[in-house]
Amino acid sequence: MVFFGFANSPILKQRWRIFCKNKRAFYSLWIFIILFLVSMSADFIANQKPLFIYKDHKAYFPIFISYPEKVFGGDFDTEANYNDPYVKKLLQNAFVIYPIIPYSYNTIVMDLDSPAPNPPSFKHWLGTDDQARDVSARLLYGYRISLIFALILSFFSVIIGVSVGALQGYYGGALDLFGQRFVEIWSGVPMLFLVIIISSFIAPNFWWILALVLLFSWMSLVGVVRAEFLRGRNMDYVRASKALGSSDIRIIFYHILPNALVATITYIPFIMAGSIAALTSLDFLGFGMPVGSASLGELLSQGKNNLTSPHLAIVGFMAVAILLSVLVFIGEGVRDAFDSNVR
């Protein structure tokens, strides 16, 4: 009920109107929503498997279920390769609905007219990379991985950062003193060197990278939350709550934390932008996602390694620049809306 009341508050509505007045932030939010929805639907937009097949009065859904080639009249018990000319011939009399991009992020295109990488064409909108994979398909899946990574990392960063800052600011004393020294020391540890050391004996994957980046990303929120709690714990309403016998947990969650979250919300888009930049950098240097994974950093690396195919560098740069710019513009709009003197 507290959250419903907060969502319906006139102050929040006024802040939303202020955010909408910032046209750059407002349109950036819509661009982000479109990018998020399109990337989350990557399996239905870019996939080598058809969405639907109707053959011999039977319906098939290859995108959800793996069918052996024998089901369609082939010779093998293994899953059908729908880009194989032989399988296409078996399905020529069937009703087939293909995705807009008939390639997945790891599909090797076998019928190229020239050696890979190939420039953009009507068949491959953004061209192919040096391993004959469709760049537009890899871009969609790379966006999806980056956005999921950013959202999960931001969620846990907020939980850890707010918790640490709240405990330091509310209780103060030795806890605050030693907590601040720990944050100062830990913030000086170079994340890149730590990732390089760990990747030398552990194969990096999505969750390992998420955990490593999370070790450092939460610290950006500690300072602002700590300051809010240091200020809030001396307020008259907090002292009155203590005099009435309210527990520390109730005071933290119901009286001080809502005010601290207002300042925290403004940091979330910037944390997301920083997490995407970190993942892209690690992938570019070869310490990120496993080999073959679709990622924005790998696409930039392709551009660096294939200077004679400028479309790879242009696509990679534009993809990263648009996503990070959109998040920064959203963050600026949220910051201005919450920094305004809304009464």
C-alpha positions in Angstrom: 0.0 0.0 0.0 2.9 2.3 0.7 4.2 1.9 -2.9 0.7 2.5 -4.4 0.4 5.7 -2.3 3.8 6.8 -3.4 3.0 6.1 -7.1 -0.2 8.2 -6.8 1.5 11.1 -5.0 1.1 14.6 -6.6 4.8 15.2 -6.1 5.7 12.2 -8.3 3.2 13.3 -10.9 4.7 16.7 -10.9 8.2 15.2 -11.4 7.0 13.1 -14.3 5.6 16.3 -15.9 9.0 18.0 -15.5 10.7 14.9 -17.0 8.4 15.0 -20.0 9.2 18.7 -20.6 12.8 17.6 -21.2 12.2 16.5 -24.8 15.6 14.9 -25.1 15.1 12.8 -22.1 11.5 11.9 -23.0 12.3 10.8 -26.5 15.4 8.9 -25.2 13.1 7.0 -22.8 10.9 5.9 -25.7 14.0 4.9 -27.8 15.2 2.9 -24.8 11.8 1.1 -24.4 11.8 0.3 -28.2 15.4 -1.0 -28.0 14.5 -3.1 -25.0 11.4 -4.6 -26.4 13.0 -5.4 -29.8 16.1 -6.9 -28.2 14.0 -9.0 -25.8 12.1 -10.4 -28.9 15.4 -11.2 -30.7 14.5 -15.0 -30.9 11.4 -14.1 -32.9 13.1 -11.5 -35.1 16.4 -13.1 -35.9 16.5 -16.9 -35.9 17.4 -19.6 -38.3 14.4 -21.6 -37.2 11.0 -20.9 -38.7 8.3 -19.5 -36.4 5.7 -21.8 -37.8 5.4 -24.7 -40.2 2.2 -26.3 -41.5 2.9 -29.4 -43.5 0.8 -32.5 -44.3 -2.1 -31.1 -42.1 0.2 -30.8 -39.1 1.4 -27.7 -37.3 5.0 -27.3 -36.1 6.7 -24.7 -34.0 10.4 -25.1 -34.5 11.3 -22.0 -32.5 10.0 -23.7 -29.4 10.4 -27.4 -30.1 13.3 -29.2 -31.8 12.1 -31.4 -34.7 14.3 -34.1 -36.3 14.8 -33.9 -40.0 12.8 -37.1 -40.5 9.6 -35.4 -39.4 9.7 -33.4 -42.6 10.7 -36.3 -44.8 14.5 -36.1 -44.4 17.0 -38.8 -43.6 18.5 -37.9 -40.2 17.3 -38.1 -36.6 19.2 -34.9 -35.7 17.5 -31.5 -35.6 16.7 -30.1 -39.0 19.0 -27.4 -40.3 16.4 -25.0 -41.8 19.0 -23.1 -43.8 20.1 -26.3 -45.6 19.0 -26.3 -49.2 17.9 -29.9 -48.8 15.6 -29.1 -45.9 14.3 -26.0 -47.8 13.4 -28.3 -50.7 11.5 -30.6 -48.3 9.5 -27.6 -47.1 8.8 -26.0 -50.4 5.2 -27.2 -50.5 4.6 -26.4 -46.8 3.4 -23.2 -45.3 6.3 -21.7 -43.5 6.6 -18.4 -41.5 10.3 -17.3 -41.2 11.6 -14.6 -38.9 12.4 -11.2 -40.4 16.1 -12.1 -40.2 16.5 -15.8 -41.0 19.8 -16.1 -39.0 20.6 -16.4 -35.3 23.6 -14.8 -33.7 25.8 -17.9 -34.2 24.5 -19.0 -37.7 27.2 -19.4 -40.3 26.0 -18.1 -43.6 27.0 -20.7 -46.2 25.8 -19.1 -49.5 27.9 -15.8 -49.5 28.8 -14.4 -52.9 32.3 -13.4 -51.7 34.6 -14.1 -48.8 33.5 -12.8 -45.4 33.2 -10.1 -44.1 30.7 -8.8 -46.6 29.3 -5.2 -46.7 25.6 -4.4 -46.1 23.1 -5.7 -48.7 19.4 -6.4 -49.1 20.0 -9.9 -47.8 22.3 -8.9 -44.9 21.2 -5.4 -43.8 24.3 -4.7 -41.8 26.6 -7.1 -43.6 28.5 -10.1 -42.2 31.5 -10.4 -39.9 34.7 -12.2 -40.6 33.2 -15.5 -39.5 30.3 -15.2 -42.0 27.7 -14.4 -39.3 24.9 -11.9 -39.9 25.8 -8.6 -38.1 22.2 -7.4 -37.6 21.3 -10.7 -35.8 24.4 -10.4 -33.6 23.6 -6.8 -32.8 20.1 -7.7 -31.6 21.3 -10.5 -29.4 24.2 -8.3 -28.2 21.8 -5.6 -27.2 19.8 -8.1 -25.3 22.7 -9.4 -23.3 23.9 -5.8 -22.5 20.5 -4.7 -21.3 19.9 -7.8 -19.2 23.3 -7.4 -17.7 22.7 -3.7 -17.0 19.3 -4.3 -15.4 20.4 -7.1 -13.1 23.6 -5.3 -12.1 21.7 -2.1 -11.3 19.1 -4.0 -9.3 21.7 -5.7 -7.0 23.9 -2.6 -6.9 21.0 -0.6 -5.6 20.2 -3.2 -2.9 23.9 -3.5 -1.7 24.7 0.2 -2.0 21.5 1.4 -0.2 22.0 -1.2 2.5 25.6 -0.3 3.2 24.9 3.4 3.1 21.8 3.1 5.3 23.7 1.1 8.0 26.6 3.5 8.0 24.5 6.6 8.1 21.9 5.5 10.6 24.2 3.9 13.2 27.3 6.0 12.6 30.2 5.7 15.0 32.7 2.9 14.5 30.5 1.2 11.9 30.5 4.3 9.8 34.3 4.9 10.3 35.4 1.4 9.4 32.8 1.2 6.6 34.1 4.4 4.9 37.7 3.2 5.2 36.7 -0.1 3.6 34.9 1.7 0.7 37.9 3.9 0.1 40.3 1.0 0.0 38.0 -1.2 -2.1 37.4 1.6 -4.6 41.1 1.7 -5.3 41.3 -1.9 -6.4 41.6 -2.0 -10.2 38.7 -4.0 -11.5 40.3 -4.7 -14.9 43.4 -6.3 -13.3 41.2 -8.4 -11.0 39.2 -9.7 -14.0 42.4 -10.5 -15.9 43.8 -12.5 -13.0 40.5 -14.4 -12.4 40.0 -15.1 -16.1 43.4 -16.8 -16.2 42.1 -19.8 -14.2 38.3 -19.5 -14.6 36.5 -19.4 -17.9 34.5 -16.1 -17.9 30.8 -16.2 -18.5 27.8 -14.0 -17.9 27.4 -14.6 -14.2 31.1 -14.4 -13.4 31.4 -11.1 -15.1 28.2 -9.9 -13.4 29.6 -10.8 -10.0 33.0 -9.2 -10.6 31.5 -5.9 -11.8 29.0 -6.0 -9.0 31.9 -6.0 -6.5 32.6 -2.4 -7.5 29.4 -0.9 -8.9 27.5 -0.6 -5.6 30.0 1.9 -4.1 28.7 4.8 -6.2 25.4 4.8 -4.1 26.9 4.5 -0.6 27.9 8.2 -0.3 24.5 9.7 -1.2 22.5 7.2 0.9 24.8 7.6 3.8 24.4 11.4 3.6 20.6 11.1 3.6 20.6 8.9 6.6 23.1 11.0 8.5 20.8 14.0 7.9 17.5 12.1 8.5 18.4 10.4 11.8 18.5 13.8 13.5 15.1 14.9 12.2 12.4 15.6 14.7 10.0 12.9 13.3 12.7 10.3 13.7 13.4 11.2 17.3 9.7 11.2 17.9 9.4 7.7 16.4 12.2 6.5 18.7 10.5 8.1 21.7 7.3 6.2 20.8 9.2 2.9 20.8 9.6 2.3 17.0 12.2 -0.2 16.1 15.3 0.7 14.1 14.1 -1.4 11.2 10.8 0.4 11.0 12.5 3.8 11.2 15.0 2.9 8.5 12.4 1.5 6.1 9.4 3.7 6.7 10.8 7.1 7.6 14.3 7.6 6.2 14.7 5.2 3.3 11.9 6.7 1.1 13.8 10.0 1.1 17.1 8.3 0.4 15.6 6.4 -2.6 14.7 9.7 -4.2 18.4 10.5 -4.6 19.2 6.9 -5.5 16.8 6.8 -8.4 18.7 9.5 -10.2 21.8 7.3 -10.2 20.2 4.2 -11.8 20.5 5.2 -15.5 24.1 6.2 -15.0 24.9 2.8 -13.3 23.3 1.1 -16.2 25.4 3.1 -18.7 28.5 2.3 -16.7 27.7 -1.4 -16.5 27.2 -1.6 -20.3 30.5 0.3 -20.9 32.3 -2.1 -18.5 30.9 -5.2 -20.2 31.7 -3.8 -23.7 35.2 -3.0 -22.6 35.8 -6.5 -21.2 34.4 -8.1 -24.3 36.5 -5.8 -26.5 39.7 -6.8 -24.6 38.8 -10.5 -24.7 38.1 -11.0 -21.0 34.3 -10.9 -21.3 31.7 -13.3 -22.6 32.7 -16.7 -23.9 34.0 -16.9 -27.5 31.2 -16.9 -30.0 28.7 -15.0 -27.8 27.0 -12.0 -29.3 28.2 -8.8 -27.6 28.8 -5.2 -28.5 32.4 -5.4 -27.4 33.0 -8.3 -29.7 31.5 -6.3 -32.6 33.9 -3.5 -31.9 36.7 -5.9 -31.8 35.6 -7.2 -35.2 35.8 -3.6 -36.5 39.3 -3.2 -35.2 40.5 -6.5 -36.7 38.9 -5.8 -40.1 39.8 -2.3 -41.1 39.1 -3.0 -44.7 35.4 -3.6 -43.8 34.4 -0.3 -42.2 30.8 -1.3 -41.8 31.8 -3.4 -38.7 33.4 -0.5 -36.9 30.6 1.9 -37.9 27.8 -0.5 -36.7 29.6 -1.3 -33.4 30.4 2.4 -32.7 26.8 3.6 -33.5 25.3 0.7 -31.5 27.3 1.5 -28.3 27.0 5.3 -28.8 23.2 5.3 -29.2 22.6 3.0 -26.2 24.9 4.9 -23.8 23.7 8.3 -25.0 20.1 7.3 -24.5 20.8 6.2 -20.9 22.7 9.3 -20.1 20.0 11.6 -21.5 17.4 9.6 -19.4 19.6 10.0 -16.4 19.9 13.8 -16.9 16.1 14.1 -17.2 15.5 12.1 -14.0 18.1 14.1 -12.2 16.6 17.4 -13.3 13.1 16.2 -12.3 14.1 15.1 -8.8 16.5 18.1 -8.3 13.7 20.6 -9.0 12.0 22.3 -6.1 8.8 20.3 -6.4 6.3 21.1 -3.7 
